[in-house]
Amino acid sequence: MPKRAILAGGGALPQSLLEAGDAILVTFHGTPVDARASRQIEARFEQLASLFARLKSEGVTELCLAGAMRRPVFDPAALDTGTAALMPRLMAALQQGDDGLLRAVIALLEEQGFTICAPHDIRPDLLASEGVMVGEVSAALHADAHRAAAVLAALAPQDVGQGAVVAKGQVLAIETLPGTDAMLEFVAQTCPNSGGVLMKRPKAGQDLRVDMPGIGPQTIAMMQKAGLSGLVLQAGGALILEREKVLARAASAGITLWAAP
């Protein structure tokens, strides 16, 4: 069995993956992480070369990127020699969209000899399966979901986010760099109680090993605050974290939750 390390960001996903089996947890300076593990490494983005060397010395062959991370701001004084040599490449990657940045990160990790493992390879039970999980999909919800899917498909080549909110055929918000919670907060402030639909699905060509869309209980809480009525995920293309809490909160809030192809 390969020896695995989880490069952790915020949210519930890193801890969910640790529950599936033994792994080294890698946390980064300045990135809040809720997970805890018996074997843990604290690292800095400015010292990636040192991190790679340590992981190899521990026998790690497989890496899984999990959780939300902000784009790092590098402190030149903290750079190690190996990472300093990588800086032109890293800075160029940071100027790209999310997909471009993640492709560059994956290429760098694979060049170091690591295999990249997807979270859903470790926890396939987190994937959304096709069908209705809570509530009933009305004709209005279905129509708004269809509209949201068309909008996201049109924006995918521009490397814009994985989510959209549509109500009565009108696009209320598109997910951008600040993320889903920021989008839902915007909807709550500008178009409250619209009864619309939130769609979360991957962009075309997106590498799902490192950037699969996900939802959790906080998503449902933010949707309720925004006055939305439906949440549709792509079947096999989105993760549901803390599933029991998600389903219970959706039912309590009267939010229909389903996954479609």
Backbone as numpy.savetxt, mean C-alpha at the origin, in Angstrom:
# Nx Ny Nz CAx CAy CAz Cx Cy Cz
13.85 -23.50 3.34 13.00 -22.30 3.34 13.88 -21.06 3.34
13.60 -20.08 2.46 14.45 -18.89 2.42 14.34 -18.09 3.72
15.42 -17.43 4.08 15.41 -16.57 5.25 14.91 -15.20 4.82
13.91 -14.71 5.50 13.18 -13.53 5.03 13.39 -12.35 5.97
13.43 -11.15 5.37 13.38 -9.91 6.13 12.24 -9.06 5.59
11.55 -8.39 6.49 10.46 -7.49 6.13 10.94 -6.07 6.30
10.98 -5.31 5.20 11.33 -3.89 5.24 10.04 -3.14 5.53
9.91 -2.64 6.75 8.61 -2.23 7.26 8.36 -0.74 7.19
7.12 -0.41 6.85 6.59 0.94 6.97 5.47 0.94 7.98
4.64 1.97 7.93 3.55 2.08 8.89 2.36 1.22 8.52
1.42 1.12 9.45 0.21 0.35 9.22 0.29 -1.06 9.77
-0.79 -1.82 9.52 -0.93 -3.15 10.12 -0.27 -4.26 9.31
0.13 -3.99 8.07 0.63 -5.06 7.21 1.89 -5.73 7.73
2.92 -5.00 8.18 4.12 -5.69 8.66 3.82 -6.70 9.77
3.01 -6.32 10.74 2.69 -7.25 11.82 1.91 -8.45 11.31
1.02 -8.24 10.35 0.27 -9.35 9.77 1.21 -10.36 9.11
2.25 -9.86 8.47 3.20 -10.76 7.81 4.06 -11.49 8.83
4.42 -10.82 9.91 5.21 -11.47 10.95 4.44 -12.62 11.59
3.13 -12.51 11.63 2.31 -13.57 12.22 2.32 -14.84 11.38
2.77 -14.72 10.13 2.75 -15.88 9.22 4.00 -16.74 9.35
5.02 -16.26 10.06 6.24 -17.06 10.18 7.42 -16.20 10.56
8.51 -16.85 10.88 9.71 -16.17 11.37 10.30 -15.26 10.29
10.67 -14.05 10.69 11.30 -13.11 9.77 12.02 -12.04 10.57
13.03 -11.43 9.98 13.70 -10.28 10.57 12.92 -9.03 10.19
12.65 -8.19 11.16 11.94 -6.94 10.91 12.96 -5.81 10.78
12.91 -5.12 9.65 13.80 -3.98 9.42 12.97 -2.70 9.48
13.30 -1.81 10.40 12.64 -0.51 10.50 13.63 0.58 10.11
13.09 1.72 9.66 13.94 2.80 9.18 13.75 4.05 10.03
14.85 4.71 10.28 14.86 5.96 11.05 13.87 6.95 10.44
12.97 7.49 11.29 12.01 8.47 10.82 10.72 7.88 10.28
10.61 6.55 10.22 9.40 5.90 9.73 8.71 5.18 10.88
7.57 5.68 11.37 6.87 5.02 12.48 6.39 3.63 12.06
6.65 2.64 12.91 6.26 1.25 12.64 5.59 0.69 13.88
4.44 0.04 13.68 3.70 -0.54 14.80 4.15 -1.96 15.12
4.81 -2.62 14.18 5.15 -4.03 14.34 6.33 -4.23 15.30
6.38 -5.41 15.88 7.47 -5.81 16.76 7.85 -7.25 16.44
9.14 -7.56 16.51 9.61 -8.91 16.22 10.75 -9.26 17.16
10.99 -10.56 17.32 12.08 -10.99 18.19 13.43 -10.62 17.62
13.52 -10.56 16.29 14.76 -10.13 15.62 14.46 -8.89 14.81
15.10 -7.80 15.19 14.77 -6.51 14.60 16.04 -5.72 14.31
16.07 -5.07 13.16 17.20 -4.23 12.76 16.69 -2.82 12.55
17.34 -1.85 13.17 17.03 -0.45 12.93 18.03 0.09 11.91
17.54 0.65 10.82 18.40 1.06 9.72 18.12 2.51 9.34
18.97 3.03 8.48 18.79 4.36 7.92 18.83 4.25 6.40
18.03 5.09 5.73 18.08 5.10 4.27 19.46 5.55 3.78
20.15 6.36 4.57 21.48 6.83 4.19 22.53 5.74 4.30
22.16 4.60 4.87 23.13 3.53 5.09 22.61 2.20 4.54
22.06 2.27 3.34 21.53 1.06 2.70 22.61 0.03 2.46
23.79 0.49 2.04 24.87 -0.46 1.76 25.22 -1.27 3.01
25.26 -0.60 4.15 25.53 -1.30 5.41 24.41 -2.27 5.75
23.16 -1.85 5.47 22.02 -2.74 5.72 22.11 -3.98 4.85
22.42 -3.81 3.57 22.54 -4.96 2.68 23.59 -5.94 3.20
24.71 -5.40 3.63 25.80 -6.26 4.13 25.35 -7.03 5.37
24.63 -6.36 6.26 24.18 -7.04 7.48 23.16 -8.13 7.16
22.22 -7.82 6.26 21.23 -8.83 5.90 21.89 -10.07 5.30
22.87 -9.84 4.45 23.58 -10.99 3.85 24.31 -11.78 4.92
24.90 -11.09 5.90 25.60 -11.80 6.97 24.65 -12.62 7.83
23.37 -12.20 7.86 22.34 -12.94 8.61 21.76 -14.09 7.78
22.19 -14.20 6.52 21.69 -15.26 5.66 20.38 -14.95 4.98
19.97 -13.68 4.96 18.70 -13.30 4.34 18.82 -13.40 2.82
17.86 -14.04 2.21 17.82 -14.16 0.75 16.55 -13.55 0.15
15.55 -13.29 1.00 14.24 -12.84 0.52 13.81 -11.60 1.28
13.36 -10.58 0.54 12.89 -9.34 1.14 11.43 -9.10 0.78
10.69 -8.57 1.74 9.30 -8.17 1.49 9.14 -6.74 1.96
8.70 -5.87 1.06 8.43 -4.47 1.40 6.97 -4.37 1.81
6.72 -3.85 3.02 5.36 -3.85 3.55 5.11 -2.61 4.38
4.00 -1.93 4.11 3.61 -0.78 4.90 3.91 0.53 4.21
3.35 1.58 4.76 3.45 2.92 4.15 4.76 3.59 4.53
5.44 4.13 3.54 6.67 4.88 3.77 6.62 6.20 3.01
7.12 7.25 3.66 7.29 8.52 2.96 8.57 8.47 2.14
8.64 9.30 1.12 9.88 9.42 0.37 10.95 9.99 1.29
12.10 9.34 1.38 13.10 9.77 2.36 13.78 11.08 1.97
14.18 11.81 3.00 15.06 12.97 2.83 16.42 12.56 3.37
17.42 12.53 2.52 18.72 12.01 2.91 19.54 13.06 3.64
20.17 12.64 4.72 21.10 13.49 5.47 22.51 13.17 4.98
23.15 14.08 4.26 24.48 13.78 3.70 25.49 13.37 4.77
25.35 13.91 5.98 26.30 13.58 7.04 26.18 12.15 7.51
25.04 11.51 7.24 24.83 10.13 7.71 25.16 9.07 6.68
25.56 9.48 5.46 25.82 8.53 4.39 27.02 7.65 4.69
26.88 6.34 4.42 28.07 5.49 4.42 28.65 5.48 3.01
29.85 4.93 2.89 30.57 5.02 1.61 29.81 4.35 0.48
29.28 3.16 0.74 28.58 2.42 -0.31 27.32 3.12 -0.77
26.58 3.70 0.17 25.34 4.39 -0.19 25.64 5.71 -0.89
26.72 6.38 -0.52 27.10 7.62 -1.21 27.30 7.37 -2.70
27.85 6.20 -3.03 28.06 5.87 -4.43 26.74 5.64 -5.16
25.70 5.28 -4.42 24.39 5.03 -5.02 23.53 6.29 -5.13
23.96 7.38 -4.52 23.10 8.56 -4.41 22.64 9.12 -5.75
23.48 9.24 -6.77 22.96 9.76 -8.04 21.79 8.93 -8.57
21.91 7.64 -8.43 20.85 6.74 -8.89 19.60 6.89 -8.02
19.79 6.98 -6.70 18.65 7.11 -5.80 17.94 8.45 -6.00
18.70 9.52 -6.17 18.08 10.83 -6.36 17.30 10.90 -7.67
17.83 10.25 -8.71 17.09 10.21 -9.98 15.79 9.45 -9.81
15.82 8.36 -9.03 14.61 7.57 -8.81 13.56 8.37 -8.05
14.00 9.20 -7.11 13.06 9.98 -6.30 12.34 11.06 -7.12
12.86 11.39 -8.28 12.21 12.37 -9.14 11.09 11.76 -9.97
10.94 10.44 -9.92 9.93 9.76 -10.71 8.63 9.61 -9.92
7.59 9.13 -10.60 6.36 8.78 -9.92 6.55 7.54 -9.06
5.48 7.14 -8.37 5.59 6.01 -7.46 6.06 4.74 -8.17
5.46 4.46 -9.34 5.84 3.23 -10.05 7.31 3.25 -10.45
7.77 4.38 -10.98 9.16 4.49 -11.38 10.10 4.34 -10.21
9.76 4.96 -9.08 10.59 4.85 -7.88 10.66 3.41 -7.40
9.51 2.74 -7.36 9.50 1.36 -6.87 10.24 0.42 -7.81
10.14 0.66 -9.11 10.91 -0.17 -10.05 12.40 0.00 -9.81
12.83 1.22 -9.52 14.24 1.46 -9.26 14.68 0.78 -7.96
13.83 0.83 -6.94 14.15 0.17 -5.66 14.25 -1.34 -5.85
13.29 -1.92 -6.57 13.31 -3.36 -6.82 14.57 -3.76 -7.57
14.92 -2.99 -8.59 16.12 -3.30 -9.37 17.36 -3.28 -8.48
17.44 -2.29 -7.59 18.58 -2.19 -6.69 18.66 -3.40 -5.76
17.53 -3.79 -5.19 17.52 -4.93 -4.27 17.86 -6.23 -4.98
17.34 -6.40 -6.18 17.62 -7.62 -6.93 19.08 -7.68 -7.36
19.66 -6.53 -7.67 21.09 -6.52 -8.01 21.95 -6.95 -6.84
21.44 -6.74 -5.63 22.17 -7.17 -4.43 21.99 -8.67 -4.17
21.19 -9.32 -4.99 21.02 -10.77 -4.87 19.81 -11.19 -4.07
18.96 -10.24 -3.68 17.77 -10.58 -2.91 16.59 -10.89 -3.84
15.76 -11.83 -3.42 14.50 -12.10 -4.09 13.41 -11.26 -3.44
12.55 -10.63 -4.25 11.47 -9.81 -3.71 10.21 -10.66 -3.60
9.67 -10.70 -2.40 8.48 -11.50 -2.12 7.29 -10.57 -1.89
6.15 -10.90 -2.46 4.94 -10.09 -2.28 4.27 -10.43 -0.95
3.65 -9.44 -0.29 2.92 -9.73 0.95 1.86 -10.81 0.78
1.18 -10.84 -0.37 0.13 -11.84 -0.56 0.69 -13.22 -0.85
1.99 -13.32 -1.13 2.61 -14.65 -1.19 2.76 -15.22 0.22
3.01 -14.34 1.17 3.15 -14.76 2.57 1.79 -14.96 3.23
0.85 -14.06 2.94 -0.49 -14.13 3.53 -1.54 -14.04 2.43
-1.75 -15.13 1.66 -2.76 -15.09 0.60 -4.17 -14.83 1.11
-4.40 -15.09 2.40 -5.72 -14.86 2.97 -6.08 -13.38 3.07
-5.09 -12.50 2.88 -5.37 -11.06 2.93 -6.00 -10.54 1.64
-5.89 -11.31 0.56 -6.41 -10.85 -0.73 -7.94 -10.78 -0.74
-8.46 -9.77 -1.40 -9.90 -9.65 -1.60 -10.35 -10.64 -2.67
-11.33 -11.46 -2.34 -11.89 -12.41 -3.30 -13.16 -11.83 -3.91
-13.43 -12.21 -5.16 -14.58 -11.66 -5.86 -15.88 -11.97 -5.13
-16.74 -10.95 -5.06 -18.05 -11.13 -4.45 -18.38 -10.03 -3.45
-19.59 -10.06 -2.96 -20.06 -9.06 -1.99 -19.76 -9.56 -0.59
-19.08 -8.73 0.20 -18.72 -9.10 1.57 -19.66 -8.49 2.60
-20.15 -7.29 2.31 -21.08 -6.61 3.23 -22.10 -5.86 2.38
-23.38 -5.95 2.76 -24.40 -5.15 2.11 -24.87 -5.69 0.78
-25.42 -4.79 -0.02 -25.97 -5.14 -1.32 -25.58 -4.06 -2.33
-25.12 -4.49 -3.52 -24.66 -3.56 -4.54 -25.87 -3.08 -5.34
-26.27 -1.86 -5.09 -27.40 -1.28 -5.82 -26.97 -0.88 -7.23
-27.95 -0.56 -8.06 -27.65 -0.10 -9.42 -26.84 1.20 -9.38
-27.13 2.08 -8.42 -26.40 3.34 -8.31 -24.95 3.12 -7.92
-24.72 2.22 -6.96 -23.35 1.91 -6.56 -22.58 1.28 -7.71
-23.23 0.38 -8.41 -22.59 -0.29 -9.54 -22.20 0.73 -10.61
-23.07 1.69 -10.89 -22.79 2.70 -11.91 -21.62 3.58 -11.50
-21.58 3.99 -10.23 -20.47 4.82 -9.77 -19.16 4.04 -9.77
-19.22 2.75 -9.45 -18.02 1.92 -9.49 -17.50 1.79 -10.92
-18.40 1.63 -11.86 -18.01 1.54 -13.27 -17.33 2.83 -13.72
-17.87 3.95 -13.31 -17.29 5.26 -13.65 -15.90 5.40 -13.03
-15.75 5.01 -11.77 -14.46 5.11 -11.09 -13.42 4.25 -11.78
-13.82 3.04 -12.19 -12.88 2.14 -12.87 -12.39 2.75 -14.18
-13.30 3.40 -14.92 -12.93 4.02 -16.19 -11.96 5.17 -15.97
-12.19 5.95 -14.92 -11.31 7.08 -14.62 -9.91 6.59 -14.24
-9.84 5.60 -13.38 -8.53 5.08 -12.96 -7.78 4.44 -14.12
-8.51 3.76 -15.01 -7.86 3.17 -16.18 -7.28 4.25 -17.08
-7.99 5.36 -17.22 -7.50 6.45 -18.06 -6.28 7.13 -17.46
-6.20 7.20 -16.12 -5.10 7.88 -15.45 -3.88 6.99 -15.24
-4.06 5.69 -15.34 -2.97 4.76 -15.03 -1.67 5.06 -15.78
-1.71 5.40 -17.07 -0.45 5.68 -17.77 0.29 6.90 -17.22
-0.41 7.75 -16.46 0.24 8.93 -15.88 0.78 8.66 -14.48
0.73 7.40 -14.03 1.25 7.02 -12.72 0.59 7.81 -11.59
-0.73 7.96 -11.69 -1.52 8.59 -10.64 -2.14 7.48 -9.80
-2.56 7.80 -8.57 -2.91 6.83 -7.54 -3.85 5.69 -7.85
-4.13 4.94 -6.81 -4.86 3.68 -6.91 -6.32 3.82 -6.49
-6.77 5.03 -6.22 -8.13 5.18 -5.72 -8.86 6.37 -6.32
-10.18 6.27 -6.32 -11.03 7.37 -6.78 -12.36 7.31 -6.04
-12.97 8.48 -5.87 -14.30 8.57 -5.27 -15.24 9.16 -6.30
-16.36 8.48 -6.54 -17.37 8.92 -7.51 -18.74 8.87 -6.84
-19.53 9.90 -7.07 -20.91 9.94 -6.56 -21.83 10.47 -7.64
-22.87 9.69 -7.94 -23.85 10.07 -8.96 -23.17 10.43 -10.28
-22.13 9.67 -10.60 -21.42 9.85 -11.85 -20.37 10.94 -11.84
-20.29 11.72 -10.77 -19.33 12.82 -10.68 -18.08 12.37 -9.92
-16.91 12.70 -10.47 -15.65 12.35 -9.82 -15.36 13.38 -8.73
-15.38 12.93 -7.48 -15.17 13.84 -6.36 -13.70 13.97 -5.98
-12.93 12.91 -6.17 -11.52 12.96 -5.79 -10.76 11.81 -6.43
-9.47 12.08 -6.65 -8.54 11.07 -7.15 -7.41 10.95 -6.13
-7.01 9.74 -5.82 -5.89 9.54 -4.90 -4.58 9.98 -5.56
-3.82 10.79 -4.83 -2.50 11.21 -5.30 -1.48 10.87 -4.22
-0.32 11.51 -4.26 0.78 11.15 -3.37 0.42 11.11 -1.89
-0.41 12.04 -1.36 -0.72 11.98 0.08 -1.46 10.73 0.51
-2.11 10.00 -0.40 -2.72 8.72 -0.05 -4.22 8.75 0.13
-4.75 7.57 0.48 -6.20 7.37 0.57 -6.83 8.20 1.68
-6.22 8.20 2.87 -6.82 8.94 3.99 -6.94 10.42 3.66
-5.90 10.99 3.03 -5.96 12.41 2.67 -7.06 12.66 1.65
-7.23 11.74 0.70 -8.29 11.88 -0.29 -9.66 11.86 0.40
-9.85 10.93 1.32 -11.15 10.82 1.99 -11.40 12.01 2.90
-10.36 12.56 3.51 -10.52 13.77 4.32 -10.96 14.94 3.45
-10.39 15.02 2.25 -10.79 16.06 1.30 -12.27 15.92 0.93
-12.70 14.69 0.67 -14.10 14.45 0.33 -15.01 14.82 1.50
-14.59 14.49 2.71 -15.39 14.81 3.89 -15.58 16.32 4.04
-14.55 17.08 3.67 -14.60 18.53 3.84 -15.34 19.23 2.69
-15.24 18.66 1.49 -15.76 19.37 0.32 -17.08 18.82 -0.22
-17.31 17.53 -0.07 -18.52 16.90 -0.62 -19.10 15.91 0.38
-19.43 16.35 1.58 -19.90 15.40 2.61 -21.24 14.77 2.26
-21.40 13.53 2.73 -22.68 12.83 2.60 -23.15 12.67 1.16
-22.22 12.41 0.27 -22.57 12.22 -1.13 -23.17 10.85 -1.41
-22.90 9.89 -0.51 -23.37 8.54 -0.74 -22.63 7.82 -1.85
-21.45 8.32 -2.20 -20.71 7.78 -3.34 -19.91 6.53 -3.03
-19.04 6.21 -3.98 -18.26 4.96 -3.95 -16.77 5.28 -3.96
-16.04 4.58 -3.12 -14.58 4.57 -3.17 -14.14 3.31 -3.90
-13.31 3.48 -4.92 -12.71 2.33 -5.59 -11.22 2.30 -5.32
-10.71 1.11 -5.00 -9.27 0.89 -4.85 -8.88 -0.25 -5.77
-7.92 0.02 -6.69 -7.46 -1.03 -7.57 -6.07 -0.67 -8.08
-5.27 -1.65 -8.48 -3.93 -1.36 -8.96 -3.96 -0.61 -10.29
-2.88 0.12 -10.54 -2.69 0.72 -11.85 -2.23 -0.35 -12.83
-2.54 -0.15 -14.09 -2.10 -1.10 -15.12 -0.58 -1.18 -15.13
-0.05 -2.40 -15.11 1.39 -2.59 -15.15 2.09 -2.41 -13.83
1.34 -2.17 -12.77 1.93 -1.96 -11.45 2.53 -3.26 -10.92
3.68 -3.15 -10.24 4.33 -4.32 -9.65 3.67 -4.61 -8.30
2.84 -5.63 -8.26 2.05 -5.91 -7.07 2.86 -6.57 -5.96
4.12 -6.85 -6.23 4.97 -7.38 -5.16 5.23 -6.32 -4.09
5.18 -5.05 -4.48 5.60 -4.01 -3.54 4.58 -2.89 -3.35
3.53 -2.87 -4.13 2.62 -1.73 -4.03 1.18 -2.11 -4.33
0.72 -3.20 -3.74 -0.68 -3.57 -3.93 -1.57 -2.69 -3.06
-2.69 -2.21 -3.60 -3.61 -1.42 -2.78 -4.10 -2.21 -1.58
-4.40 -1.49 -0.51 -4.90 -2.15 0.68 -5.87 -1.25 1.44
-6.74 -1.88 2.23 -7.65 -1.14 3.10 -7.58 -1.76 4.49
-8.03 -0.98 5.47 -8.12 -1.46 6.84 -9.26 -0.77 7.55
-9.40 -0.98 8.85 -10.49 -0.35 9.60 -10.49 1.17 9.49
-9.30 1.79 9.40 -9.23 3.24 9.27 -9.88 3.72 7.97
-9.75 2.92 6.92 -10.39 3.28 5.65 -11.89 3.39 5.82
-12.48 2.43 6.52 -13.93 2.44 6.73 -14.32 3.64 7.60
-13.53 3.95 8.62 -13.83 5.09 9.48 -13.80 6.39 8.69
-12.82 6.53 7.81 -12.72 7.74 6.99 -13.87 7.82 5.98
-14.26 6.68 5.42 -15.40 6.66 4.51 -16.68 7.08 5.22
-16.87 6.59 6.43 -18.06 6.96 7.19 -18.07 8.46 7.46
-16.92 9.02 7.80 -16.81 10.45 8.04 -17.17 11.25 6.77
-16.77 10.69 5.61 -17.03 11.37 4.34 -18.44 11.14 3.83
-19.19 10.23 4.46 -20.56 9.98 4.04 -20.66 9.16 2.77
-19.71 8.22 2.58 -19.75 7.34 1.40 -20.54 6.07 1.70
-21.04 5.45 0.63 -21.93 4.30 0.80 -21.35 2.99 0.30
-20.29 3.04 -0.52 -19.78 1.81 -1.09 -18.27 1.82 -1.24
-17.68 0.65 -1.12 -16.25 0.45 -1.31 -16.06 -0.78 -2.20
-15.45 -0.57 -3.36 -15.23 -1.69 -4.28 -13.73 -1.85 -4.50
-13.27 -3.10 -4.41 -11.88 -3.46 -4.60 -11.75 -4.32 -5.84
-10.56 -4.40 -6.37 -10.32 -5.35 -7.46 -10.06 -6.72 -6.86
-10.83 -7.70 -7.27 -10.64 -9.05 -6.78 -9.24 -9.54 -7.14
-8.53 -10.03 -6.13 -7.17 -10.49 -6.34 -6.16 -9.38 -6.52
-6.61 -8.12 -6.37 -5.73 -6.98 -6.59 -5.75 -5.99 -5.45
-6.18 -6.42 -4.27 -6.19 -5.53 -3.11 -6.13 -6.38 -1.84
-5.53 -5.81 -0.80 -5.40 -6.49 0.48 -6.41 -5.92 1.47
-6.97 -6.80 2.29 -7.85 -6.37 3.37 -7.15 -6.70 4.68
-6.72 -5.67 5.40 -6.03 -5.86 6.68 -7.03 -5.81 7.82
-6.81 -6.64 8.82 -7.74 -6.74 9.95 -9.17 -6.94 9.44
-9.32 -8.00 8.67 -10.56 -8.24 7.93 -11.81 -8.24 8.80
-11.77 -8.90 9.95 -12.97 -8.98 10.78 -13.41 -7.59 11.23
-12.45 -6.75 11.59 -12.80 -5.38 12.00 -13.36 -4.59 10.82
-12.76 -4.77 9.64 -13.23 -4.07 8.45 -14.68 -4.43 8.16
-14.98 -5.72 8.15 -16.34 -6.15 7.83 -17.34 -5.67 8.88
-16.94 -5.75 10.15 -17.85 -5.31 11.21 -18.12 -3.82 11.13
-17.07 -3.04 10.88 -17.26 -1.58 10.80 -18.07 -1.19 9.57
-17.83 -1.87 8.46 -18.61 -1.58 7.25 -20.08 -1.87 7.48
-20.36 -3.02 8.11 -21.76 -3.37 8.38 -22.40 -2.34 9.31
-21.67 -1.94 10.34 -22.20 -0.98 11.31 -22.45 0.38 10.66
-21.60 0.76 9.71 -21.71 2.06 9.05 -22.65 2.05 7.86
-23.15 0.87 7.49 -24.03 0.77 6.33 -23.30 0.94 5.01
-22.03 0.56 5.00 -21.21 0.67 3.79 -21.15 -0.67 3.09
-21.53 -0.70 1.83 -21.45 -1.93 1.03 -20.00 -2.15 0.61
-19.53 -3.36 0.80 -18.14 -3.70 0.46 -18.15 -4.91 -0.46
-17.52 -4.75 -1.60 -17.45 -5.88 -2.54 -16.17 -5.82 -3.36
-15.86 -6.94 -4.01 -14.69 -7.03 -4.90 -15.17 -7.49 -6.27
-14.68 -6.82 -7.28 -15.10 -7.11 -8.65 -13.86 -7.35 -9.51
-14.02 -8.04 -10.65 -12.87 -8.29 -11.52 -12.22 -6.99 -12.01
